[in-house]
Amino acid sequence: MVDRTSQPIIEYWTAGNDIIVEGRWVWAPSSEEMEFKPWAPGEPNQNLNGIDDCAGLYNHQDFRMNDDNCDEPRYFICENE
């Protein structure tokens, strides 16, 4: 069994966002609809007055996604072809 209370919280940005159309989650920069959306329970929830427009992954949520304010500092994930 893993003790998650002793692990540091690590948060990553993905390229997912709903900046253009609220509730329509797409990948930047292609604007392709996100088909795979492993949201954490209760997410996306637009917590901060509707400005939670970017999708992040969080280790304390079993690497499920959460919507958050795009200005929050996070690590990021890069895609390489």
Backbone hydrogen bonds in HBPLUS format (Angstrom, degrees):
<---DONOR---> <-ACCEPTOR-->    atom                        ^
c    i                          cat <-CA-CA->   ^        H-A-AA   ^      H-
h    n   atom  resd res      DA  || num        DHA   H-A  angle D-A-AA Bond
n    s   type  num  typ     dist DA aas  dist angle  dist       angle   num
A0007-GLN N   A0004-ARG O   3.31 MM   3  5.24 156.0  2.37  99.4 106.4     1
A0059-ASN N   A0010-ILE O   3.14 MM  49  5.69 168.1  2.15 162.4 166.0     2
A0075-TYR N   A0011-GLU O   3.04 MM  64  6.17 158.1  2.09 157.0 151.8     3
A0012-TYR N   A0057-LEU O   2.88 MM  45  5.15 163.6  1.91 156.2 160.6     4
A0057-LEU N   A0012-TYR O   2.80 MM  45  5.15 150.4  1.89 142.1 152.2     5
A0013-TRP N   A0075-TYR O   2.73 MM  62  6.16 150.3  1.81 142.2 149.0     6
A0077-ILE N   A0013-TRP O   3.32 MM  64  6.36 138.9  2.50 157.0 162.6     7
A0014-THR N   A0055-ALA O   2.99 MM  41  5.82 156.0  2.05 163.9 159.7     8
A0028-ALA N   A0015-ALA O   2.86 MM  13  5.17 151.9  1.94 131.9 140.7     9
A0055-ALA N   A0016-GLY O   2.92 MM  39  5.09 162.3  1.95 142.0 138.5    10
A0017-ASN N   A0026-VAL O   2.88 MM   9  5.59 149.7  1.97 153.9 164.0    11
A0026-VAL N   A0017-ASN O   2.89 MM   9  5.59 166.0  1.91 157.2 157.4    12
A0018-ASP N   A0053-ASP O   2.94 MM  35  5.13 150.6  2.03 136.8 144.5    13
A0024-ARG N   A0021-VAL O   2.99 MM   3  5.48 165.0  2.01 137.1 139.5    14
A0034-MET N   A0025-TRP O   2.88 MM   9  5.67 172.1  1.88 143.0 140.4    15
A0027-TRP N   A0032-GLU O   2.82 MM   5  5.45 152.8  1.89 150.3 158.0    16
A0031-SER N   A0027-TRP O   2.71 MM   4  5.17 143.8  1.84 163.0 174.7    17
A0039-TRP N   A0037-LYS O   2.84 MM   2  5.63 134.5  2.04 108.4  94.5    18
A0065-MET N   A0038-PRO O   2.72 MM  27  5.77 164.6  1.75 138.1 143.4    19
A0040-ALA N   A0065-MET O   2.80 MM  25  5.43 160.7  1.83 153.2 146.5    20
A0043-GLU N   A0040-ALA O   3.02 MM   3  5.50 150.8  2.11 146.6 144.3    21
A0051-ILE N   A0048-LEU O   3.11 MM   3  5.57 148.9  2.21 112.6 121.2    22
A0054-CYS N   A0068-ASP O   3.13 MM  14  5.48 166.6  2.15 159.6 161.2    23
A0068-ASP N   A0054-CYS O   2.86 MM  14  5.48 152.4  1.93 152.9 162.3    24
A0056-GLY N   A0066-ASN O   2.94 MM  10  5.41 167.0  1.95 154.7 158.7    25
A0066-ASN N   A0056-GLY O   2.94 MM  10  5.41 144.3  2.07 144.0 153.8    26
A0061-GLN N   A0058-TYR O   3.09 MM   3  5.43 160.0  2.13 110.5 116.4    27
A0063-PHE N   A0058-TYR O   2.86 MM   5  4.75 137.4  2.04 141.4 142.2    28
A0062-ASP N   A0059-ASN O   3.27 MM   3  5.19 137.3  2.46 116.7 111.3    29
A0064-ARG N   A0061-GLN O   3.00 MM   3  5.52 137.8  2.19 111.9 122.2    30
A0072-GLU N   A0069-ASN O   3.10 MM   3  5.81 171.1  2.10 125.8 127.9    31
